[in-house]
Amino acid sequence: MVSLRLEGIGASYGRQPIIAGISTPAFRAGEVVAVIGPNAAGKSTLFKRMAGLLDGPGKVRLEHSDKGMEGICYMPQDISANARLTVYESVLLARKQQTPSWTVHDADLALIDEVMASLGMAELAFRNLGELSGGQRQLASIAQTLARDPEILLMDEPTSALDLHRQVQVLAFMRKLARQRNMIVFIAIHDLNQALRFSDQALVIAGGTLQASGPSAEVITVEMLRRVYRIAARIERCSMGIGHVIVDDVV
Ligand SMILES: Nc1ncnc2c1ncn2[C@@H]1O[C@H](COP(=O)(O)OP(=O)(O)OP(=O)(O)O)[C@@H](O)[C@H]1O
């Protein structure tokens, strides 16, 4: 089963270094990894570097991968939808871009139906992309990404435009899918309570460098919140034993 480790990763825009020296332990198939940190910390830049969209020092080390770098799929934060396609067509197109032939098989259609049903968006299938709300566009983008059948998924704030019901639906689905399909799912996310609930591991990025990594409950601590986010907070366990961040003030 696939594993991924970062070794001294860096990236720049022009001459401006944005991230540097990011090394991690190995992440394993089935894990959801929350990538957290303040605005402009370098989370999207890290994803672009991991997906091979930016050059830079360091290595993305994959082991036991069937697809190599081809299996890394990046879902960007900004999702424009100018194409005159229905949601279904856009998901099918995303699926066929990954395969050598344009022939559509029953298995392709079954996978798309399953993904759209699991995301609770079957009723959007024949709507045009251009007429969707922000949240609906985000769901369409998630479906397109999943139809590519990635081994490693890099999702940049995939729930930022979704209502609470859909946030939980999508994050719970991603966690289930990571385990079922033996994927590693990295999710850049600002909601630390959702990170505590739905991720196995967390990476904290600030100022372009790695501040902490490890099991989410060990990484998202009162001390880290003060140091990295400059907030005074408590972390209290709910009746289900999951930690919740309660913010008292900025520091
Ligand atoms: N195309 C670009 N050209 C130049 N600088 C860029 C470019 N894209 C991002 N940056 C800069 O790189 C830094 C890191 O940006 P990045 O988008 O990686 O942060 P982020 O952690 O994802 O932030 P956020 O949480 O606000 O989405 C920022 O200072 C940003 O202004």
The ligand as an SDF file (V2000), in Angstrom:
LIG
                    3D

 31 33  0  0  0  0  0  0  0  0999 V2000
    1.3720   32.9650   -7.9420 N   0  0  0  0  0  0  0  0  0  0  0  0
    1.9800   33.5750   -6.9180 C   0  0  0  0  0  0  0  0  0  0  0  0
    2.9550   34.4980   -7.1380 N   0  0  0  0  0  0  0  0  0  0  0  0
    3.6000   35.1090   -6.1130 C   0  0  0  0  0  0  0  0  0  0  0  0
    3.3270   34.8850   -4.8100 N   0  0  0  0  0  0  0  0  0  0  0  0
    2.3560   33.9810   -4.5220 C   0  0  0  0  0  0  0  0  0  0  0  0
    1.6350   33.2930   -5.5560 C   0  0  0  0  0  0  0  0  0  0  0  0
    0.7450   32.4610   -4.9680 N   0  0  0  0  0  0  0  0  0  0  0  0
    0.8950   32.6370   -3.6300 C   0  0  0  0  0  0  0  0  0  0  0  0
    1.8590   33.5390   -3.3670 N   0  0  0  0  0  0  0  0  0  0  0  0
    2.3180   33.9760   -2.0200 C   0  0  0  0  0  0  0  0  0  0  0  0
    2.8250   32.8380   -1.3370 O   0  0  0  0  0  0  0  0  0  0  0  0
    2.5030   32.9170    0.0480 C   0  0  0  0  0  0  0  0  0  0  0  0
    1.8290   31.6190    0.4730 C   0  0  0  0  0  0  0  0  0  0  0  0
    0.5920   31.5170   -0.2070 O   0  0  0  0  0  0  0  0  0  0  0  0
   -0.2850   30.1940   -0.1310 P   0  0  0  0  0  0  0  0  0  0  0  0
   -1.4360   30.3680   -1.0650 O   0  0  0  0  0  0  0  0  0  0  0  0
    0.5800   29.0130   -0.3030 O   0  0  0  0  0  0  0  0  0  0  0  0
   -0.7800   30.2640    1.4010 O   0  0  0  0  0  0  0  0  0  0  0  0
   -1.9060   29.4280    2.1580 P   0  0  0  0  0  0  0  0  0  0  0  0
   -1.2790   28.9090    3.4180 O   0  0  0  0  0  0  0  0  0  0  0  0
   -2.5360   28.4230    1.2630 O   0  0  0  0  0  0  0  0  0  0  0  0
   -2.9210   30.5970    2.5350 O   0  0  0  0  0  0  0  0  0  0  0  0
   -4.5210   30.6710    2.7850 P   0  0  0  0  0  0  0  0  0  0  0  0
   -4.7910   29.9150    4.0690 O   0  0  0  0  0  0  0  0  0  0  0  0
   -4.7290   32.1310    2.9440 O   0  0  0  0  0  0  0  0  0  0  0  0
   -5.2030   30.0680    1.5870 O   0  0  0  0  0  0  0  0  0  0  0  0
    1.6370   34.1670    0.2280 C   0  0  0  0  0  0  0  0  0  0  0  0
    2.4290   35.2000    0.7400 O   0  0  0  0  0  0  0  0  0  0  0  0
    1.1650   34.4840   -1.1750 C   0  0  0  0  0  0  0  0  0  0  0  0
    0.9750   35.8660   -1.3440 O   0  0  0  0  0  0  0  0  0  0  0  0
  1  2  1  0
  2  3  1  0
  2  7  2  0
  3  4  2  0
  4  5  1  0
  5  6  2  0
  6  7  1  0
  6 10  1  0
  7  8  1  0
  8  9  2  0
  9 10  1  0
 10 11  1  0
 11 12  1  0
 11 30  1  0
 12 13  1  0
 13 14  1  0
 13 28  1  0
 14 15  1  0
 15 16  1  0
 16 17  2  0
 16 18  1  0
 16 19  1  0
 19 20  1  0
 20 21  2  0
 20 22  1  0
 20 23  1  0
 23 24  1  0
 24 25  2  0
 24 26  1  0
 24 27  1  0
 28 29  1  0
 28 30  1  0
 30 31  1  0
M  END
$$$$
